[in-house]
Amino acid sequence: MDMKVVCPYCGREFEVECVRGRRGRPRIEVDANKIRKLLKQYNNNKSVVAKILGISRPTLYRLLSMYGIR
């Protein structure tokens, strides 16, 4: 199921995929291209990117490591 996330800073909308995670909670899946695009747009500010995606910074760092993004 796709879900729209609105950036609290610029008001732009981004589409992310929401799937069921462990314990039946919704989990947002973000592909590497979306992360790269947001990092570039927000000057590599990981706190802002994590907030836009609705995830914690540690989760963002895990995704960066998983996708090999520096």
CHARMM-style PDB file with segment names, atoms N, HN, CA, C and O in Angstrom:
ATOM      1  N   MET     1       0.841  -1.162   0.000  1.00  0.00      PROA
ATOM      2  CA  MET     1       0.000   0.000   0.000  1.00  0.00      PROA
ATOM      3  C   MET     1       0.895   1.236   0.000  1.00  0.00      PROA
ATOM      4  O   MET     1       1.805   1.339   0.823  1.00  0.00      PROA
ATOM      5  N   ASP     2       0.653   2.155  -0.896  1.00  0.00      PROA
ATOM      6  HN  ASP     2      -0.086   2.071  -1.564  1.00  0.00      PROA
ATOM      7  CA  ASP     2       1.431   3.386  -0.953  1.00  0.00      PROA
ATOM      8  C   ASP     2       0.829   4.432  -0.028  1.00  0.00      PROA
ATOM      9  O   ASP     2      -0.381   4.478   0.197  1.00  0.00      PROA
ATOM     10  N   MET     3       1.706   5.265   0.497  1.00  0.00      PROA
ATOM     11  HN  MET     3       2.689   5.228   0.315  1.00  0.00      PROA
ATOM     12  CA  MET     3       1.296   6.291   1.427  1.00  0.00      PROA
ATOM     13  C   MET     3       2.049   7.563   1.080  1.00  0.00      PROA
ATOM     14  O   MET     3       3.199   7.498   0.646  1.00  0.00      PROA
ATOM     15  N   LYS     4       1.429   8.708   1.262  1.00  0.00      PROA
ATOM     16  HN  LYS     4       0.495   8.761   1.615  1.00  0.00      PROA
ATOM     17  CA  LYS     4       2.107   9.976   0.986  1.00  0.00      PROA
ATOM     18  C   LYS     4       2.601  10.573   2.293  1.00  0.00      PROA
ATOM     19  O   LYS     4       1.887  10.596   3.296  1.00  0.00      PROA
ATOM     20  N   VAL     5       3.836  11.054   2.262  1.00  0.00      PROA
ATOM     21  HN  VAL     5       4.416  11.035   1.448  1.00  0.00      PROA
ATOM     22  CA  VAL     5       4.451  11.714   3.406  1.00  0.00      PROA
ATOM     23  C   VAL     5       4.709  13.154   2.998  1.00  0.00      PROA
ATOM     24  O   VAL     5       5.250  13.410   1.922  1.00  0.00      PROA
ATOM     25  N   VAL     6       4.327  14.092   3.850  1.00  0.00      PROA
ATOM     26  HN  VAL     6       3.887  13.884   4.724  1.00  0.00      PROA
ATOM     27  CA  VAL     6       4.516  15.511   3.553  1.00  0.00      PROA
ATOM     28  C   VAL     6       5.711  16.030   4.341  1.00  0.00      PROA
ATOM     29  O   VAL     6       5.798  15.832   5.553  1.00  0.00      PROA
ATOM     30  N   CYS     7       6.625  16.690   3.651  1.00  0.00      PROA
ATOM     31  HN  CYS     7       6.554  16.850   2.666  1.00  0.00      PROA
ATOM     32  CA  CYS     7       7.801  17.287   4.280  1.00  0.00      PROA
ATOM     33  C   CYS     7       7.348  18.435   5.179  1.00  0.00      PROA
ATOM     34  O   CYS     7       6.653  19.341   4.718  1.00  0.00      PROA
ATOM     35  N   PRO     8       7.738  18.408   6.464  1.00  0.00      PROA
ATOM     36  CA  PRO     8       7.322  19.490   7.361  1.00  0.00      PROA
ATOM     37  C   PRO     8       8.017  20.817   7.065  1.00  0.00      PROA
ATOM     38  O   PRO     8       7.587  21.860   7.557  1.00  0.00      PROA
ATOM     39  N   TYR     9       9.073  20.791   6.277  1.00  0.00      PROA
ATOM     40  HN  TYR     9       9.423  19.944   5.877  1.00  0.00      PROA
ATOM     41  CA  TYR     9       9.846  21.999   5.994  1.00  0.00      PROA
ATOM     42  C   TYR     9       9.422  22.695   4.702  1.00  0.00      PROA
ATOM     43  O   TYR     9       9.284  23.917   4.664  1.00  0.00      PROA
ATOM     44  N   CYS    10       9.216  21.906   3.642  1.00  0.00      PROA
ATOM     45  HN  CYS    10       9.329  20.913   3.672  1.00  0.00      PROA
ATOM     46  CA  CYS    10       8.897  22.537   2.359  1.00  0.00      PROA
ATOM     47  C   CYS    10       7.473  22.255   1.887  1.00  0.00      PROA
ATOM     48  O   CYS    10       6.999  22.884   0.940  1.00  0.00      PROA
ATOM     49  N   GLY    11       6.786  21.312   2.542  1.00  0.00      PROA
ATOM     50  HN  GLY    11       7.171  20.802   3.310  1.00  0.00      PROA
ATOM     51  CA  GLY    11       5.416  21.003   2.174  1.00  0.00      PROA
ATOM     52  C   GLY    11       5.266  20.070   0.983  1.00  0.00      PROA
ATOM     53  O   GLY    11       4.144  19.774   0.571  1.00  0.00      PROA
ATOM     54  N   ARG    12       6.392  19.597   0.416  1.00  0.00      PROA
ATOM     55  HN  ARG    12       7.303  19.838   0.751  1.00  0.00      PROA
ATOM     56  CA  ARG    12       6.316  18.677  -0.725  1.00  0.00      PROA
ATOM     57  C   ARG    12       5.879  17.298  -0.264  1.00  0.00      PROA
ATOM     58  O   ARG    12       6.149  16.893   0.867  1.00  0.00      PROA
ATOM     59  N   GLU    13       5.198  16.579  -1.157  1.00  0.00      PROA
ATOM     60  HN  GLU    13       4.979  16.908  -2.076  1.00  0.00      PROA
ATOM     61  CA  GLU    13       4.747  15.226  -0.859  1.00  0.00      PROA
ATOM     62  C   GLU    13       5.683  14.205  -1.487  1.00  0.00      PROA
ATOM     63  O   GLU    13       6.181  14.404  -2.595  1.00  0.00      PROA
ATOM     64  N   PHE    14       5.916  13.113  -0.771  1.00  0.00      PROA
ATOM     65  HN  PHE    14       5.511  12.952   0.129  1.00  0.00      PROA
ATOM     66  CA  PHE    14       6.716  12.001  -1.259  1.00  0.00      PROA
ATOM     67  C   PHE    14       5.914  10.732  -1.058  1.00  0.00      PROA
ATOM     68  O   PHE    14       5.249  10.571  -0.035  1.00  0.00      PROA
ATOM     69  N   GLU    15       5.971   9.824  -2.031  1.00  0.00      PROA
ATOM     70  HN  GLU    15       6.512   9.954  -2.863  1.00  0.00      PROA
ATOM     71  CA  GLU    15       5.275   8.556  -1.896  1.00  0.00      PROA
ATOM     72  C   GLU    15       6.219   7.514  -1.336  1.00  0.00      PROA
ATOM     73  O   GLU    15       7.355   7.377  -1.791  1.00  0.00      PROA
ATOM     74  N   VAL    16       5.737   6.779  -0.343  1.00  0.00      PROA
ATOM     75  HN  VAL    16       4.815   6.890   0.026  1.00  0.00      PROA
ATOM     76  CA  VAL    16       6.497   5.671   0.226  1.00  0.00      PROA
ATOM     77  C   VAL    16       5.564   4.475   0.301  1.00  0.00      PROA
ATOM     78  O   VAL    16       4.342   4.627   0.297  1.00  0.00      PROA
ATOM     79  N   GLU    17       6.141   3.297   0.368  1.00  0.00      PROA
ATOM     80  HN  GLU    17       7.133   3.174   0.371  1.00  0.00      PROA
ATOM     81  CA  GLU    17       5.339   2.091   0.447  1.00  0.00      PROA
ATOM     82  C   GLU    17       5.194   1.691   1.904  1.00  0.00      PROA
ATOM     83  O   GLU    17       6.181   1.621   2.636  1.00  0.00      PROA
ATOM     84  N   CYS    18       3.978   1.433   2.320  1.00  0.00      PROA
ATOM     85  HN  CYS    18       3.176   1.490   1.725  1.00  0.00      PROA
ATOM     86  CA  CYS    18       3.706   1.039   3.694  1.00  0.00      PROA
ATOM     87  C   CYS    18       3.309  -0.435   3.686  1.00  0.00      PROA
ATOM     88  O   CYS    18       2.362  -0.823   3.002  1.00  0.00      PROA
ATOM     89  N   VAL    19       4.026  -1.246   4.440  1.00  0.00      PROA
ATOM     90  HN  VAL    19       4.796  -0.931   4.996  1.00  0.00      PROA
ATOM     91  CA  VAL    19       3.736  -2.677   4.517  1.00  0.00      PROA
ATOM     92  C   VAL    19       3.617  -3.066   5.984  1.00  0.00      PROA
ATOM     93  O   VAL    19       4.002  -2.299   6.867  1.00  0.00      PROA
ATOM     94  N   ARG    20       3.093  -4.242   6.240  1.00  0.00      PROA
ATOM     95  HN  ARG    20       2.780  -4.865   5.523  1.00  0.00      PROA
ATOM     96  CA  ARG    20       2.979  -4.729   7.612  1.00  0.00      PROA
ATOM     97  C   ARG    20       4.333  -5.253   8.075  1.00  0.00      PROA
ATOM     98  O   ARG    20       4.952  -6.087   7.415  1.00  0.00      PROA
ATOM     99  N   GLY    21       4.773  -4.757   9.202  1.00  0.00      PROA
ATOM    100  HN  GLY    21       4.270  -4.080   9.739  1.00  0.00      PROA
ATOM    101  CA  GLY    21       6.030  -5.206   9.793  1.00  0.00      PROA
ATOM    102  C   GLY    21       5.756  -6.253  10.854  1.00  0.00      PROA
ATOM    103  O   GLY    21       4.674  -6.838  10.902  1.00  0.00      PROA
ATOM    104  N   ARG    22       6.735  -6.480  11.695  1.00  0.00      PROA
ATOM    105  HN  ARG    22       7.613  -6.005  11.656  1.00  0.00      PROA
ATOM    106  CA  ARG    22       6.551  -7.408  12.802  1.00  0.00      PROA
ATOM    107  C   ARG    22       5.457  -6.889  13.718  1.00  0.00      PROA
ATOM    108  O   ARG    22       5.257  -5.681  13.845  1.00  0.00      PROA
ATOM    109  N   ARG    23       4.762  -7.801  14.347  1.00  0.00      PROA
ATOM    110  HN  ARG    23       4.925  -8.783  14.244  1.00  0.00      PROA
ATOM    111  CA  ARG    23       3.684  -7.476  15.283  1.00  0.00      PROA
ATOM    112  C   ARG    23       2.532  -6.736  14.611  1.00  0.00      PROA
ATOM    113  O   ARG    23       1.729  -6.094  15.288  1.00  0.00      PROA
ATOM    114  N   GLY    24       2.446  -6.822  13.290  1.00  0.00      PROA
ATOM    115  HN  GLY    24       3.099  -7.343  12.740  1.00  0.00      PROA
ATOM    116  CA  GLY    24       1.327  -6.242  12.569  1.00  0.00      PROA
ATOM    117  C   GLY    24       1.332  -4.734  12.442  1.00  0.00      PROA
ATOM    118  O   GLY    24       0.370  -4.149  11.944  1.00  0.00      PROA
ATOM    119  N   ARG    25       2.408  -4.093  12.889  1.00  0.00      PROA
ATOM    120  HN  ARG    25       3.189  -4.568  13.293  1.00  0.00      PROA
ATOM    121  CA  ARG    25       2.487  -2.631  12.790  1.00  0.00      PROA
ATOM    122  C   ARG    25       2.839  -2.228  11.370  1.00  0.00      PROA
ATOM    123  O   ARG    25       3.585  -2.932  10.689  1.00  0.00      PROA
ATOM    124  N   PRO    26       2.304  -1.096  10.917  1.00  0.00      PROA
ATOM    125  CA  PRO    26       2.704  -0.617   9.588  1.00  0.00      PROA
ATOM    126  C   PRO    26       4.187  -0.270   9.574  1.00  0.00      PROA
ATOM    127  O   PRO    26       4.726   0.229  10.562  1.00  0.00      PROA
ATOM    128  N   ARG    27       4.829  -0.533   8.470  1.00  0.00      PROA
ATOM    129  HN  ARG    27       4.392  -0.939   7.667  1.00  0.00      PROA
ATOM    130  CA  ARG    27       6.250  -0.233   8.327  1.00  0.00      PROA
ATOM    131  C   ARG    27       6.428   0.429   6.974  1.00  0.00      PROA
ATOM    132  O   ARG    27       5.860  -0.009   5.974  1.00  0.00      PROA
ATOM    133  N   ILE    28       7.218   1.485   6.954  1.00  0.00      PROA
ATOM    134  HN  ILE    28       7.679   1.841   7.767  1.00  0.00      PROA
ATOM    135  CA  ILE    28       7.434   2.201   5.707  1.00  0.00      PROA
ATOM    136  C   ILE    28       8.692   1.671   5.041  1.00  0.00      PROA
ATOM    137  O   ILE    28       9.747   1.579   5.669  1.00  0.00      PROA
ATOM    138  N   GLU    29       8.574   1.324   3.772  1.00  0.00      PROA
ATOM    139  HN  GLU    29       7.717   1.399   3.262  1.00  0.00      PROA
ATOM    140  CA  GLU    29       9.741   0.903   3.004  1.00  0.00      PROA
ATOM    141  C   GLU    29      10.143   2.045   2.082  1.00  0.00      PROA
ATOM    142  O   GLU    29       9.328   2.578   1.329  1.00  0.00      PROA
ATOM    143  N   VAL    30      11.393   2.399   2.156  1.00  0.00      PROA
ATOM    144  HN  VAL    30      12.055   1.965   2.767  1.00  0.00      PROA
ATOM    145  CA  VAL    30      11.905   3.500   1.356  1.00  0.00      PROA
ATOM    146  C   VAL    30      13.024   2.960   0.482  1.00  0.00      PROA
ATOM    147  O   VAL    30      13.932   2.295   0.982  1.00  0.00      PROA
ATOM    148  N   ASP    31      12.973   3.234  -0.811  1.00  0.00      PROA
ATOM    149  HN  ASP    31      12.236   3.774  -1.217  1.00  0.00      PROA
ATOM    150  CA  ASP    31      14.040   2.745  -1.675  1.00  0.00      PROA
ATOM    151  C   ASP    31      15.236   3.695  -1.646  1.00  0.00      PROA
ATOM    152  O   ASP    31      15.122   4.850  -1.234  1.00  0.00      PROA
ATOM    153  N   ALA    32      16.356   3.196  -2.082  1.00  0.00      PROA
ATOM    154  HN  ALA    32      16.449   2.258  -2.416  1.00  0.00      PROA
ATOM    155  CA  ALA    32      17.620   3.934  -2.035  1.00  0.00      PROA
ATOM    156  C   ALA    32      17.551   5.238  -2.823  1.00  0.00      PROA
ATOM    157  O   ALA    32      18.122   6.244  -2.403  1.00  0.00      PROA
ATOM    158  N   ASN    33      16.863   5.230  -3.951  1.00  0.00      PROA
ATOM    159  HN  ASN    33      16.399   4.412  -4.293  1.00  0.00      PROA
ATOM    160  CA  ASN    33      16.783   6.445  -4.769  1.00  0.00      PROA
ATOM    161  C   ASN    33      16.067   7.579  -4.043  1.00  0.00      PROA
ATOM    162  O   ASN    33      16.468   8.739  -4.146  1.00  0.00      PROA
ATOM    163  N   LYS    34      15.008   7.245  -3.308  1.00  0.00      PROA
ATOM    164  HN  LYS    34      14.683   6.304  -3.223  1.00  0.00      PROA
ATOM    165  CA  LYS    34      14.294   8.277  -2.552  1.00  0.00      PROA
ATOM    166  C   LYS    34      15.190   8.863  -1.472  1.00  0.00      PROA
ATOM    167  O   LYS    34      15.190  10.073  -1.246  1.00  0.00      PROA
ATOM    168  N   ILE    35      15.952   8.005  -0.809  1.00  0.00      PROA
ATOM    169  HN  ILE    35      15.952   7.022  -0.993  1.00  0.00      PROA
ATOM    170  CA  ILE    35      16.857   8.487   0.238  1.00  0.00      PROA
ATOM    171  C   ILE    35      17.925   9.383  -0.373  1.00  0.00      PROA
ATOM    172  O   ILE    35      18.205  10.461   0.150  1.00  0.00      PROA
ATOM    173  N   ARG    36      18.522   8.944  -1.476  1.00  0.00      PROA
ATOM    174  HN  ARG    36      18.294   8.067  -1.901  1.00  0.00      PROA
ATOM    175  CA  ARG    36      19.558   9.761  -2.133  1.00  0.00      PROA
ATOM    176  C   ARG    36      19.010  11.125  -2.549  1.00  0.00      PROA
ATOM    177  O   ARG    36      19.659  12.154  -2.357  1.00  0.00      PROA
ATOM    178  N   LYS    37      17.818  11.117  -3.115  1.00  0.00      PROA
ATOM    179  HN  LYS    37      17.291  10.282  -3.271  1.00  0.00      PROA
ATOM    180  CA  LYS    37      17.189  12.360  -3.577  1.00  0.00      PROA
ATOM    181  C   LYS    37      16.961  13.324  -2.410  1.00  0.00      PROA
ATOM    182  O   LYS    37      17.256  14.515  -2.516  1.00  0.00      PROA
ATOM    183  N   LEU    38      16.438  12.807  -1.305  1.00  0.00      PROA
ATOM    184  HN  LEU    38      16.198  11.840  -1.219  1.00  0.00      PROA
ATOM    185  CA  LEU    38      16.188  13.655  -0.141  1.00  0.00      PROA
ATOM    186  C   LEU    38      17.489  14.155   0.483  1.00  0.00      PROA
ATOM    187  O   LEU    38      17.574  15.311   0.896  1.00  0.00      PROA
ATOM    188  N   LEU    39      18.499  13.293   0.553  1.00  0.00      PROA
ATOM    189  HN  LEU    39      18.431  12.353   0.218  1.00  0.00      PROA
ATOM    190  CA  LEU    39      19.786  13.725   1.110  1.00  0.00      PROA
ATOM    191  C   LEU    39      20.382  14.855   0.277  1.00  0.00      PROA
ATOM    192  O   LEU    39      20.920  15.823   0.815  1.00  0.00      PROA
ATOM    193  N   LYS    40      20.277  14.718  -1.032  1.00  0.00      PROA
ATOM    194  HN  LYS    40      19.840  13.932  -1.469  1.00  0.00      PROA
ATOM    195  CA  LYS    40      20.802  15.769  -1.911  1.00  0.00      PROA
ATOM    196  C   LYS    40      19.999  17.059  -1.728  1.00  0.00      PROA
ATOM    197  O   LYS    40      20.569  18.145  -1.625  1.00  0.00      PROA
ATOM    198  N   GLN    41      18.686  16.929  -1.688  1.00  0.00      PROA
ATOM    199  HN  GLN    41      18.223  16.046  -1.772  1.00  0.00      PROA
ATOM    200  CA  GLN    41      17.809  18.089  -1.574  1.00  0.00      PROA
ATOM    201  C   GLN    41      18.023  18.835  -0.255  1.00  0.00      PROA
ATOM    202  O   GLN    41      17.930  20.062  -0.218  1.00  0.00      PROA
ATOM    203  N   TYR    42      18.308  18.106   0.821  1.00  0.00      PROA
ATOM    204  HN  TYR    42      18.383  17.109   0.790  1.00  0.00      PROA
ATOM    205  CA  TYR    42      18.460  18.726   2.139  1.00  0.00      PROA
ATOM    206  C   TYR    42      19.917  18.743   2.602  1.00  0.00      PROA
ATOM    207  O   TYR    42      20.198  18.662   3.798  1.00  0.00      PROA
ATOM    208  N   ASN    43      20.832  18.848   1.649  1.00  0.00      PROA
ATOM    209  HN  ASN    43      20.603  18.914   0.677  1.00  0.00      PROA
ATOM    210  CA  ASN    43      22.262  19.018   1.932  1.00  0.00      PROA
ATOM    211  C   ASN    43      22.808  17.988   2.916  1.00  0.00      PROA
ATOM    212  O   ASN    43      23.570  18.325   3.822  1.00  0.00      PROA
ATOM    213  N   ASN    44      22.413  16.740   2.730  1.00  0.00      PROA
ATOM    214  HN  ASN    44      21.794  16.467   1.994  1.00  0.00      PROA
ATOM    215  CA  ASN    44      22.905  15.613   3.519  1.00  0.00      PROA
ATOM    216  C   ASN    44      22.510  15.703   4.999  1.00  0.00      PROA
ATOM    217  O   ASN    44      23.155  15.088   5.848  1.00  0.00      PROA
ATOM    218  N   ASN    45      21.463  16.458   5.309  1.00  0.00      PROA
ATOM    219  HN  ASN    45      20.939  16.958   4.619  1.00  0.00      PROA
ATOM    220  CA  ASN    45      20.997  16.591   6.690  1.00  0.00      PROA
ATOM    221  C   ASN    45      20.138  15.376   7.037  1.00  0.00      PROA
ATOM    222  O   ASN    45      18.954  15.317   6.704  1.00  0.00      PROA
ATOM    223  N   LYS    46      20.757  14.419   7.708  1.00  0.00      PROA
ATOM    224  HN  LYS    46      21.719  14.468   7.979  1.00  0.00      PROA
ATOM    225  CA  LYS    46      20.092  13.149   7.994  1.00  0.00      PROA
ATOM    226  C   LYS    46      18.937  13.299   8.982  1.00  0.00      PROA
ATOM    227  O   LYS    46      17.956  12.560   8.898  1.00  0.00      PROA
ATOM    228  N   SER    47      19.041  14.229   9.901  1.00  0.00      PROA
ATOM    229  HN  SER    47      19.838  14.829   9.969  1.00  0.00      PROA
ATOM    230  CA  SER    47      17.941  14.459  10.852  1.00  0.00      PROA
ATOM    231  C   SER    47      16.681  14.907  10.123  1.00  0.00      PROA
ATOM    232  O   SER    47      15.585  14.428  10.414  1.00  0.00      PROA
ATOM    233  N   VAL    48      16.840  15.816   9.186  1.00  0.00      PROA
ATOM    234  HN  VAL    48      17.730  16.204   8.949  1.00  0.00      PROA
ATOM    235  CA  VAL    48      15.697  16.313   8.413  1.00  0.00      PROA
ATOM    236  C   VAL    48      15.120  15.198   7.546  1.00  0.00      PROA
ATOM    237  O   VAL    48      13.903  15.022   7.488  1.00  0.00      PROA
ATOM    238  N   VAL    49      15.982  14.449   6.877  1.00  0.00      PROA
ATOM    239  HN  VAL    49      16.971  14.592   6.924  1.00  0.00      PROA
ATOM    240  CA  VAL    49      15.520  13.363   6.003  1.00  0.00      PROA
ATOM    241  C   VAL    49      14.759  12.316   6.811  1.00  0.00      PROA
ATOM    242  O   VAL    49      13.705  11.848   6.379  1.00  0.00      PROA
ATOM    243  N   ALA    50      15.277  11.945   7.971  1.00  0.00      PROA
ATOM    244  HN  ALA    50      16.133  12.325   8.322  1.00  0.00      PROA
ATOM    245  CA  ALA    50      14.592  10.968   8.819  1.00  0.00      PROA
ATOM    246  C   ALA    50      13.216  11.489   9.228  1.00  0.00      PROA
ATOM    247  O   ALA    50      12.238  10.741   9.215  1.00  0.00      PROA
ATOM    248  N   LYS    51      13.142  12.752   9.586  1.00  0.00      PROA
ATOM    249  HN  LYS    51      13.937  13.359   9.597  1.00  0.00      PROA
ATOM    250  CA  LYS    51      11.870  13.354   9.998  1.00  0.00      PROA
ATOM    251  C   LYS    51      10.868  13.351   8.845  1.00  0.00      PROA
ATOM    252  O   LYS    51       9.693  13.044   9.044  1.00  0.00      PROA
ATOM    253  N   ILE    52      11.325  13.690   7.648  1.00  0.00      PROA
ATOM    254  HN  ILE    52      12.280  13.940   7.486  1.00  0.00      PROA
ATOM    255  CA  ILE    52      10.452  13.692   6.470  1.00  0.00      PROA
ATOM    256  C   ILE    52       9.894  12.298   6.215  1.00  0.00      PROA
ATOM    257  O   ILE    52       8.715  12.143   5.897  1.00  0.00      PROA
ATOM    258  N   LEU    53      10.746  11.285   6.355  1.00  0.00      PROA
ATOM    259  HN  LEU    53      11.704  11.410   6.613  1.00  0.00      PROA
ATOM    260  CA  LEU    53      10.331   9.911   6.089  1.00  0.00      PROA
ATOM    261  C   LEU    53       9.533   9.300   7.239  1.00  0.00      PROA
ATOM    262  O   LEU    53       8.941   8.232   7.086  1.00  0.00      PROA
ATOM    263  N   GLY    54       9.516   9.972   8.384  1.00  0.00      PROA
ATOM    264  HN  GLY    54       9.997  10.840   8.508  1.00  0.00      PROA
ATOM    265  CA  GLY    54       8.776   9.450   9.532  1.00  0.00      PROA
ATOM    266  C   GLY    54       9.472   8.297  10.213  1.00  0.00      PROA
ATOM    267  O   GLY    54       8.826   7.426  10.796  1.00  0.00      PROA
ATOM    268  N   ILE    55      10.810   8.288  10.137  1.00  0.00      PROA
ATOM    269  HN  ILE    55      11.335   8.995   9.664  1.00  0.00      PROA
ATOM    270  CA  ILE    55      11.597   7.231  10.775  1.00  0.00      PROA
ATOM    271  C   ILE    55      12.614   7.877  11.704  1.00  0.00      PROA
ATOM    272  O   ILE    55      12.864   9.080  11.628  1.00  0.00      PROA
ATOM    273  N   SER    56      13.198   7.066  12.583  1.00  0.00      PROA
ATOM    274  HN  SER    56      12.995   6.089  12.645  1.00  0.00      PROA
ATOM    275  CA  SER    56      14.214   7.592  13.492  1.00  0.00      PROA
ATOM    276  C   SER    56      15.553   7.706  12.767  1.00  0.00      PROA
ATOM    277  O   SER    56      15.761   7.089  11.722  1.00  0.00      PROA
ATOM    278  N   ARG    57      16.454   8.500  13.333  1.00  0.00      PROA
ATOM    279  HN  ARG    57      16.285   9.001  14.182  1.00  0.00      PROA
ATOM    280  CA  ARG    57      17.789   8.610  12.732  1.00  0.00      PROA
ATOM    281  C   ARG    57      18.512   7.265  12.726  1.00  0.00      PROA
ATOM    282  O   ARG    57      19.135   6.919  11.722  1.00  0.00      PROA
ATOM    283  N   PRO    58      18.448   6.481  13.835  1.00  0.00      PROA
ATOM    284  CA  PRO    58      19.099   5.162  13.774  1.00  0.00      PROA
ATOM    285  C   PRO    58      18.553   4.281  12.648  1.00  0.00      PROA
ATOM    286  O   PRO    58      19.306   3.541  12.016  1.00  0.00      PROA
ATOM    287  N   THR    59      17.250   4.362  12.402  1.00  0.00      PROA
ATOM    288  HN  THR    59      16.639   4.964  12.916  1.00  0.00      PROA
ATOM    289  CA  THR    59      16.665   3.592  11.297  1.00  0.00      PROA
ATOM    290  C   THR    59      17.200   4.090   9.967  1.00  0.00      PROA
ATOM    291  O   THR    59      17.513   3.291   9.084  1.00  0.00      PROA
ATOM    292  N   LEU    60      17.307   5.400   9.817  1.00  0.00      PROA
ATOM    293  HN  LEU    60      17.052   6.049  10.534  1.00  0.00      PROA
ATOM    294  CA  LEU    60      17.873   5.952   8.582  1.00  0.00      PROA
ATOM    295  C   LEU    60      19.307   5.475   8.402  1.00  0.00      PROA
ATOM    296  O   LEU    60      19.695   5.091   7.299  1.00  0.00      PROA
ATOM    297  N   TYR    61      20.098   5.493   9.470  1.00  0.00      PROA
ATOM    298  HN  TYR    61      19.782   5.805  10.367  1.00  0.00      PROA
ATOM    299  CA  TYR    61      21.481   5.026   9.368  1.00  0.00      PROA
ATOM    300  C   TYR    61      21.543   3.546   8.988  1.00  0.00      PROA
ATOM    301  O   TYR    61      22.426   3.143   8.230  1.00  0.00      PROA
ATOM    302  N   ARG    62      20.616   2.728   9.507  1.00  0.00      PROA
ATOM    303  HN  ARG    62      19.899   3.055  10.123  1.00  0.00      PROA
ATOM    304  CA  ARG    62      20.576   1.308   9.111  1.00  0.00      PROA
ATOM    305  C   ARG    62      20.265   1.184   7.619  1.00  0.00      PROA
ATOM    306  O   ARG    62      20.873   0.373   6.920  1.00  0.00      PROA
ATOM    307  N   LEU    63      19.312   1.994   7.132  1.00  0.00      PROA
ATOM    308  HN  LEU    63      18.818   2.653   7.699  1.00  0.00      PROA
ATOM    309  CA  LEU    63      18.981   1.965   5.703  1.00  0.00      PROA
ATOM    310  C   LEU    63      20.168   2.421   4.856  1.00  0.00      PROA
ATOM    311  O   LEU    63      20.452   1.831   3.814  1.00  0.00      PROA
ATOM    312  N   LEU    64      20.856   3.465   5.300  1.00  0.00      PROA
ATOM    313  HN  LEU    64      20.625   3.945   6.147  1.00  0.00      PROA
ATOM    314  CA  LEU    64      22.032   3.947   4.568  1.00  0.00      PROA
ATOM    315  C   LEU    64      23.079   2.849   4.474  1.00  0.00      PROA
ATOM    316  O   LEU    64      23.671   2.639   3.415  1.00  0.00      PROA
ATOM    317  N   SER    65      23.306   2.157   5.570  1.00  0.00      PROA
ATOM    318  HN  SER    65      22.826   2.329   6.430  1.00  0.00      PROA
ATOM    319  CA  SER    65      24.281   1.065   5.580  1.00  0.00      PROA
ATOM    320  C   SER    65      23.825  -0.077   4.672  1.00  0.00      PROA
ATOM    321  O   SER    65      24.617  -0.628   3.907  1.00  0.00      PROA
ATOM    322  N   MET    66      22.551  -0.423   4.762  1.00  0.00      PROA
ATOM    323  HN  MET    66      21.907   0.024   5.383  1.00  0.00      PROA
ATOM    324  CA  MET    66      22.006  -1.519   3.960  1.00  0.00      PROA
ATOM    325  C   MET    66      22.122  -1.230   2.463  1.00  0.00      PROA
ATOM    326  O   MET    66      22.445  -2.124   1.680  1.00  0.00      PROA
ATOM    327  N   TYR    67      21.860   0.021   2.064  1.00  0.00      PROA
ATOM    328  HN  TYR    67      21.598   0.747   2.699  1.00  0.00      PROA
ATOM    329  CA  TYR    67      21.919   0.403   0.656  1.00  0.00      PROA
ATOM    330  C   TYR    67      23.312   0.844   0.214  1.00  0.00      PROA
ATOM    331  O   TYR    67      23.527   1.108  -0.969  1.00  0.00      PROA
ATOM    332  N   GLY    68      24.259   0.926   1.146  1.00  0.00      PROA
ATOM    333  HN  GLY    68      24.085   0.711   2.107  1.00  0.00      PROA
ATOM    334  CA  GLY    68      25.618   1.343   0.788  1.00  0.00      PROA
ATOM    335  C   GLY    68      25.714   2.815   0.433  1.00  0.00      PROA
ATOM    336  O   GLY    68      26.532   3.202  -0.401  1.00  0.00      PROA
ATOM    337  N   ILE    69      24.885   3.639   1.061  1.00  0.00      PROA
ATOM    338  HN  ILE    69      24.220   3.325   1.739  1.00  0.00      PROA
ATOM    339  CA  ILE    69      24.891   5.081   0.804  1.00  0.00      PROA
ATOM    340  C   ILE    69      25.767   5.746   1.850  1.00  0.00      PROA
ATOM    341  O   ILE    69      25.666   5.455   3.042  1.00  0.00      PROA
ATOM    342  N   ARG    70      26.634   6.650   1.385  1.00  0.00      PROA
ATOM    343  HN  ARG    70      26.716   6.886   0.417  1.00  0.00      PROA
ATOM    344  CA  ARG    70      27.512   7.365   2.329  1.00  0.00      PROA
ATOM    345  C   ARG    70      27.093   8.783   2.484  1.00  0.00      PROA
ATOM    346  OT1 ARG    70      27.716   9.532   3.236  1.00  0.00      PROA
TER     347      ARG     70
END
